[in-house]
Amino acid sequence: MLPLLQTSDDLTVPIEHATQSSDGRIAAFTLLPPLGRALCGATVAVCTPPGGGEGAPPRLAAGILRVREPGAGGAPTLDAQLQVEFPGRVFDTSQNPGGFDGIWQTDLHPFQQRFAADRRAPDRISWTPEGDRVVFSDGVSLRIWNPSTGAVEQLPGTEDGVNPAWSPTGTWIAFERYSKGALTEATCELRQAPLPPETGPGPIICYEQRRSWPLLGWTIALIRPDGSDLRLLPPGSRPAWSPDGQRVFYEANRRIWSVGIDGQDPAPVPSTTEGLQPAVSPDGRWLAFARVDTLTSVSDIWIVELEP
């Protein structure tokens, strides 16, 4: 019997991603509401240097990762759970410029930029083949959680890694890795808009220290569960495994591709134009993927047969 993931009391909190372990437990990830679009209600930012650290304030705050046992029917609050904090926005009370209570420190990490651009959050989770641990991302690295003990460990070598997928053999973790440009920094005065505008800048409401890295792209990467043997594969997103653990399927250039774990022979999968988020059937015969209708923005699931 599959566990009930949500009760009537929490249906308003959407599950972003869910996956079942080999022993029937289900791990589910829910995003907490995004932060506001502006800091301290300000509408104008005057930064030094001008243009430094450009971009909207980070919006992803946190999410809840929880595990349900087979047949569980109680409240989700009874599940083993872990709060995942997404870095990017902190109010530092140790600094008090202009006599204010503190200063906002914002880091516009690549995962925050991706979320601001197309609502893609680092919400993917994956079990070990044994079903004892879950790998996930906090946006800046991969982490491994044991829901039975509560232990969490950072996986070295996975900086700016998101959306992991543990291989069926247990020997690799595939993930999506963001590449970023040079750091820029700025100190900003956040002001109200003047009324009328021609009277000059409005009053300062708060201060901000910004750091930003240009998002240059993303690529598929492989790493051992102990953090060794990092391999970079072709550019792409949302990796998924073949059942034998020898090929990785991923989305890139508005279709689904596959590539060997050695990075050789990347090839598009026929009939997957506009395909997203691939998944391979346990027998390796079928590929399922999402496709968004460009006219209606409606998403549905498609299935194609894979070549032997």
C-alpha positions as CSV (number, residue, x, y, z in Angstrom):
1,M,0.0,0.0,0.0
2,L,1.4,3.4,-1.0
3,P,1.6,5.9,1.8
4,L,-0.6,9.0,1.7
5,L,1.7,11.9,1.1
6,Q,-0.7,14.7,1.9
7,T,-3.7,15.0,4.2
8,S,-6.7,17.3,3.6
9,D,-5.0,19.8,5.9
10,D,-1.9,20.4,3.8
11,L,-3.1,20.1,0.2
12,T,-2.3,23.8,-0.2
13,V,1.4,23.1,0.1
14,P,2.5,21.6,-3.2
15,I,5.0,18.7,-3.4
16,E,7.7,19.7,-5.9
17,H,9.3,16.3,-6.3
18,A,8.7,12.8,-4.9
19,T,10.5,9.5,-5.4
20,Q,10.1,5.9,-3.9
21,S,12.9,3.9,-2.4
22,S,13.5,0.2,-3.0
23,D,11.8,-0.7,0.3
24,G,8.7,1.4,-0.5
25,R,9.4,4.6,1.5
26,I,8.6,7.8,-0.3
27,A,10.8,10.9,-0.1
28,A,9.0,14.2,-1.0
29,F,10.3,17.7,-1.3
30,T,8.2,20.8,-0.8
31,L,9.4,24.4,-1.3
32,L,8.5,26.9,1.3
33,P,7.0,30.2,0.0
34,P,9.6,32.4,-1.9
35,L,10.9,35.6,-0.3
36,G,9.5,39.0,-1.4
37,R,10.8,40.6,-4.6
38,A,12.1,43.7,-2.8
39,L,14.2,44.3,0.3
40,C,12.7,46.4,3.1
41,G,10.0,47.7,0.6
42,A,12.5,49.8,-1.4
43,T,11.9,50.6,-5.0
44,V,15.3,52.2,-6.0
45,A,18.8,50.8,-5.5
46,V,21.8,53.2,-5.7
47,C,24.9,51.0,-5.8
48,T,28.6,51.5,-5.6
49,P,30.1,50.7,-8.1
50,P,27.1,51.4,-10.3
51,G,25.6,48.2,-11.7
52,G,27.7,46.1,-9.4
53,G,26.0,42.8,-8.4
54,E,23.1,43.4,-10.8
55,G,20.0,41.2,-10.4
56,A,16.8,40.8,-8.3
57,P,17.3,39.8,-4.7
58,P,17.5,36.1,-4.0
59,R,14.0,34.6,-3.5
60,L,14.4,30.9,-2.6
61,A,14.4,30.6,1.2
62,A,13.9,26.9,2.2
63,G,12.2,23.6,1.6
64,I,11.1,20.6,3.6
65,L,12.4,17.1,2.7
66,R,10.4,14.3,4.4
67,V,10.1,10.5,4.2
68,R,6.8,8.5,4.6
69,E,6.8,4.9,5.6
70,P,4.6,2.4,3.5
71,G,1.1,2.4,4.8
72,A,1.5,5.6,6.8
73,G,-1.7,7.5,7.2
74,G,-1.0,10.0,10.0
75,A,-0.2,13.7,9.7
76,P,2.9,14.5,7.6
77,T,4.3,16.3,10.7
78,L,5.1,12.9,12.1
79,D,7.4,11.9,9.2
80,A,11.1,12.0,9.4
81,Q,11.9,15.4,7.9
82,L,14.7,17.9,7.2
83,Q,14.5,21.6,6.6
84,V,16.8,22.6,3.7
85,E,18.0,26.2,3.8
86,F,18.8,27.9,0.5
87,P,21.6,30.5,1.0
88,G,21.3,33.9,-0.6
89,R,19.7,36.4,1.8
90,V,20.8,37.3,5.4
91,F,20.1,40.3,7.6
92,D,23.4,41.1,9.4
93,T,22.8,43.0,12.7
94,S,26.5,43.2,13.5
95,Q,26.8,46.1,10.9
96,N,24.8,49.3,11.4
97,P,25.4,51.7,8.5
98,G,23.4,55.0,8.8
99,G,22.3,54.0,12.2
100,F,20.0,51.2,10.9
101,D,19.5,47.9,12.8
102,G,21.6,46.0,10.3
103,I,22.5,45.5,6.7
104,W,21.2,43.0,4.1
105,Q,23.8,40.6,2.7
106,T,22.6,39.1,-0.6
107,D,24.4,36.4,-2.7
108,L,22.9,35.9,-6.1
109,H,24.0,32.3,-6.6
110,P,23.4,30.7,-10.0
111,F,20.6,28.6,-8.6
112,Q,18.8,31.7,-7.4
113,Q,19.2,33.3,-10.8
114,R,17.8,30.2,-12.5
115,F,14.8,30.3,-10.2
116,A,14.2,34.0,-10.9
117,A,14.5,33.4,-14.7
118,D,12.3,30.3,-15.2
119,R,11.2,29.1,-11.8
120,R,13.5,26.1,-11.9
121,A,14.3,25.2,-8.3
122,P,16.9,22.7,-7.0
123,D,14.1,20.4,-5.8
124,R,15.1,17.0,-7.2
125,I,15.9,14.2,-4.7
126,S,17.2,10.6,-5.3
127,W,17.5,7.5,-3.2
128,T,20.4,5.1,-3.0
129,P,19.6,1.7,-4.7
130,E,19.6,0.3,-1.1
131,G,17.0,2.8,0.0
132,D,18.9,4.0,3.1
133,R,19.9,7.5,2.1
134,V,18.7,10.5,0.0
135,V,20.8,12.8,-2.0
136,F,19.6,16.4,-2.6
137,S,20.9,19.9,-3.2
138,D,20.8,23.1,-1.1
139,G,21.6,25.1,-4.3
140,V,25.3,25.4,-3.7
141,S,26.3,21.7,-3.3
142,L,25.0,18.2,-3.0
143,R,24.2,16.7,0.4
144,I,23.3,13.2,1.6
145,W,20.7,12.6,4.3
146,N,20.0,9.4,6.3
147,P,16.4,9.8,7.4
148,S,16.8,7.0,10.0
149,T,19.6,8.7,11.9
150,G,19.1,12.3,10.8
151,A,22.8,12.5,9.7
152,V,23.5,15.0,6.9
153,E,26.9,15.1,5.0
154,Q,28.1,17.5,2.3
155,L,29.4,15.7,-0.8
156,P,32.8,17.2,-1.7
157,G,33.4,18.2,-5.3
158,T,29.8,19.2,-6.0
159,E,30.0,23.0,-5.8
160,D,27.0,24.6,-7.6
161,G,25.5,21.2,-8.1
162,V,21.7,20.6,-8.3
163,N,19.2,18.0,-9.3
164,P,21.1,14.8,-8.5
165,A,20.3,11.2,-9.6
166,W,21.8,8.2,-8.0
167,S,22.8,5.5,-10.5
168,P,21.0,2.1,-10.3
169,T,24.3,0.5,-9.5
170,G,25.0,2.8,-6.7
171,T,28.5,3.7,-8.0
172,W,27.7,7.2,-9.4
173,I,25.7,10.2,-8.7
174,A,24.8,12.3,-11.8
175,F,23.9,16.0,-11.3
176,E,23.5,19.3,-13.0
177,R,26.3,21.7,-12.4
178,Y,26.1,25.5,-13.0
179,S,29.1,27.3,-14.4
180,K,29.5,30.9,-13.3
181,G,31.6,34.0,-14.2
182,A,33.7,36.3,-12.1
183,L,32.4,37.7,-8.8
184,T,31.1,41.3,-8.6
185,E,30.4,43.1,-5.4
186,A,28.6,46.3,-4.5
187,T,27.2,48.3,-1.6
188,C,23.8,49.7,-2.2
189,E,21.5,52.3,-0.7
190,L,17.9,51.1,-1.0
191,R,15.5,54.0,-1.3
192,Q,11.9,54.9,-1.7
193,A,11.0,56.3,-5.1
194,P,10.8,60.1,-4.8
195,L,7.5,61.9,-5.2
196,P,7.5,63.6,-7.6
197,P,10.5,61.9,-9.4
198,E,12.2,65.2,-10.4
199,T,12.8,66.1,-6.7
200,G,15.8,63.7,-6.5
201,P,16.4,60.4,-4.7
202,G,14.0,59.4,-2.0
203,P,15.0,58.6,1.6
204,I,17.2,55.6,2.4
205,I,15.2,52.7,3.9
206,C,18.0,50.1,4.3
207,Y,21.4,49.1,3.1
208,E,22.6,46.1,1.1
209,Q,25.9,44.3,0.4
210,R,25.5,42.4,-2.9
211,R,27.6,39.6,-4.4
212,S,26.8,38.2,-7.8
213,W,28.2,35.7,-10.3
214,P,27.0,35.6,-13.9
215,L,25.3,32.4,-14.8
216,L,27.2,31.1,-17.8
217,G,25.4,27.8,-18.3
218,W,25.0,24.3,-16.9
219,T,26.4,20.9,-17.6
220,I,25.9,17.3,-16.6
221,A,28.4,15.9,-14.2
222,L,29.2,12.5,-12.5
223,I,30.8,11.9,-9.2
224,R,31.4,8.9,-6.9
225,P,29.3,8.8,-3.7
226,D,32.5,9.5,-1.7
227,G,33.2,12.7,-3.7
228,S,36.0,11.2,-6.0
229,D,36.4,10.9,-9.7
230,L,34.4,14.0,-10.9
231,R,33.6,13.8,-14.6
232,L,32.0,16.6,-16.7
233,L,29.7,15.5,-19.5
234,P,28.0,17.6,-22.2
235,P,25.9,20.7,-21.3
236,G,22.4,19.7,-20.1
237,S,19.9,19.5,-17.2
238,R,17.9,17.0,-15.2
239,P,19.9,13.7,-15.6
240,A,18.3,10.3,-15.5
241,W,20.0,6.9,-15.7
242,S,19.7,3.8,-18.0
243,P,19.0,0.7,-15.9
244,D,22.5,-0.7,-16.4
245,G,24.1,2.6,-15.2
246,Q,26.1,3.0,-18.4
247,R,24.2,5.9,-20.0
248,V,22.8,9.2,-18.8
249,F,19.7,10.8,-20.3
250,Y,19.2,14.5,-20.0
251,E,17.5,17.6,-21.5
252,A,19.4,20.0,-23.7
253,N,18.7,22.2,-26.8
254,R,15.0,21.6,-26.4
255,R,15.1,17.9,-26.6
256,I,16.3,14.7,-24.8
257,W,19.8,13.4,-25.3
258,S,21.8,10.4,-23.9
259,V,25.5,10.0,-23.4
260,G,27.8,7.3,-22.0
261,I,29.4,7.7,-18.6
262,D,32.7,8.3,-20.3
263,G,31.2,11.4,-21.9
264,Q,31.5,9.9,-25.4
265,D,28.9,9.7,-28.2
266,P,26.2,12.1,-27.0
267,A,23.1,11.6,-29.2
268,P,19.6,13.0,-29.3
269,V,16.7,10.7,-28.7
270,P,14.4,10.6,-31.7
271,S,10.9,12.1,-31.3
272,T,11.7,14.1,-28.1
273,T,11.6,17.7,-29.5
274,E,10.7,20.1,-26.7
275,G,11.2,17.3,-24.2
276,L,12.0,17.9,-20.5
277,Q,12.7,15.8,-17.4
278,P,13.5,12.4,-18.8
279,A,12.9,9.1,-17.0
280,V,13.8,5.6,-18.2
281,S,11.6,2.5,-17.5
282,P,13.2,-0.2,-15.3
283,D,13.5,-2.6,-18.3
284,G,15.3,0.2,-20.4
285,R,12.8,-0.1,-23.2
286,W,10.8,3.2,-22.8
287,L,11.7,6.8,-22.2
288,A,9.1,9.1,-20.5
289,F,9.5,12.8,-20.6
290,A,7.5,16.0,-20.1
291,R,6.6,18.3,-23.0
292,V,5.1,21.8,-22.8
293,D,2.9,23.0,-25.6
294,T,4.4,26.3,-26.7
295,L,1.0,27.7,-27.6
296,T,-1.0,26.8,-24.6
297,S,1.8,26.3,-22.0
298,V,0.1,23.1,-21.0
299,S,2.5,20.3,-19.9
300,D,1.8,16.6,-20.5
301,I,3.8,13.3,-20.4
302,W,5.0,11.5,-23.5
303,I,6.6,8.1,-24.0
304,V,8.9,6.9,-26.8
305,E,10.5,3.5,-27.3
306,L,14.2,3.4,-27.0
307,E,16.4,1.7,-29.6
308,P,17.9,-1.6,-28.3
